[in-house]
């Protein structure tokens, strides 16, 4: 009897393997486009949107900053597939520290485009400290650019120049180290992401009120931008990141694209539009690919799905019928042996 039952079960499984259809599953399809599917922005007050209408603190997702302009164009949603992690006042050292945060690493891990604007505050910190060194306690009495100009005589200017001469190379060296570490940290969690580093524009290029700062800014910004350009390629000639030359876009246009007329170095609305256009021009050259669930179904595929559901029901009925037949057969054979 055992052989008889085994034979019946084998027959049922054999038939079921041909009849039992697989449950319908949505197929994954590959999608490619010239826009990011997920973007993270890192940096300082410039990408944070400082000074723009609607800015009330970091992060600002409702002002017309260039990250928000790009996100809107690419159809990205804040705190979903778009994260603006820029922090006003951040230096390259601050950004490096931010990347040690596990939450930041997770957001970077799933971004196919990462944009970095950093280095401006590394320069400004030296300038601010130099003014403090040159003016001493009298710096607290300065409330306008006019006060600053009237306070800087030859002795003060010599102190300021000496401080900058001694400390700007240190800041430059620190920036070079931090930038390398920043890129390495990003690549450690997301080696496939498109990383774009912006050059630093010079808001003081037409700052005629204080020629010393104007002249110094040209050489200093150039030195920092050289670091950005040189670090983009490793020793073997491999590209580590792309450089978006925002400095070139702003050259000769500082008065029009920044608030420097109000003694504010940040980009105005037109400046943010210019940065967004420059970045978009670079980003659109690249192809981004992801896999999504194919939820679109034609009438034919819907009909096939209905047929599969019908077969699933009939197969279940078939198995129940076979099970009943087997049980009846077992009972019948048992009864026959008792006679």
Secondary structure, 3 states (H helix, E strand, C coil): CHHHHHHHHHHHHHHHHHHCCCCCCCCEEEEEECCCCCEEEEECHHHHCCCCCCCCCCCCCCCCCHHHHHHHHHCCCECCCEEECCCCCCCHHHHHHHCCCHHHHHHHHCCCEEEEECCHHHHHHHHHHHHHHHHHHHHHHCCCHHHHHHHCCHHHHHHHHHHHHHHHHHHHHHHHHHHHHHHHHHHHHCCCCEEEEECCCCCCCCCCCCHHHHHHHHHHHHHHHHHHHHCCECCCCCECCEEECHHHHHCCCHHHHECHHHCCCCECHHHHHHHHHHHHHHHCCCCEEEEEECCCCCHHHHHHHHHHHHHHHHHHHHHHHHHHHHHHHHHHHHHHHHC
